[in-house]
Amino acid sequence: MPILAAEVDVFPEDLLCRDDFGNDGESQWWAVYTKSRQEKELMRALVAMEIPFYCPVLPHRFRSPSGRLRTSHLPLFPSYLFMYSNGYDRHRALKTNLISKTIEVSNGLQLARDLRQIQRLTQAGLTLSIEVNFQPGSKVRIKSGPLSGVEGIVVKKQGAEFLFVAVNFLQQGALIRLEGDHVVPVI
């Protein structure tokens, strides 16, 4: 049986590189809460309708019962997808019957900034885990390497230091293990 390739997790490809969010007066960010396990199906539908979205997806490796190593691609934030659309496109997306609810994002620029950081983490191929609660800690910025400029909060867990990179709107984020001395405090 063939193994499926990863789905398109951002459409268009340059969506998070733009700086003009909210300047057209019509489009805005929406947090889309999908029906159970329908994120990928909604992603396919939005690509077909050419509606901009982002849904961070991570590879998940596991062994099948026969012992073969398999990889599936799972959303970082289960049941959530972020859509940038006008009212008409939002209505078209709702008609797919894959959405449980949409939540208007009041600070689209902050969400776009948070999503850019999450995208950089997922593209770096690092081991990420979801964190559903904000953590107290020191705010820092990575000063070198492929994640240079990414900001987050240093969190200590199980004797190690992690960087918590938040999506403030969801009040969730991703954790990556900090290696070495590559961070500087953010004031």
FENBEL-V390083 format. One line per field, one symbol per residue. phi: phi as a letter, one per 30 degrees, with the letter a starting at -180 (. if undefined). burial: b if it has 16 or more other ideal C-beta (glycine too) atoms within 10 Angstrom, else e. A space follows every 10 residues. Layout:
phi=???
burial=???
This chain:
phi=.dcdddddcb bdecedddcc eiddicdadb dccddehced ddeddddddh cdabbdbbdb cacdedjddc bcccddceic bcccacdddd ddddddiccd acbdcdcddd dddddddddd ddddiddcbd bcbdcdlddb bdcajdcejd cacdbcbhib cbccccceed hbaccbddci ccbbdcc
burial=eeeeeeebbb beeebbeeee beeeeebbbb bbebeeebbb ebbebbeeee bbbbbbbbee eeeeeeeeee eeeebbbeeb bbbbbeeebb ebbeebebbe ebeebeebee bbebbebbbb bbeeebebee beeebeeeeb bbeeeebeeb bbbbbeeeee ebbbbbbebb ebbbbbebee eebeeee
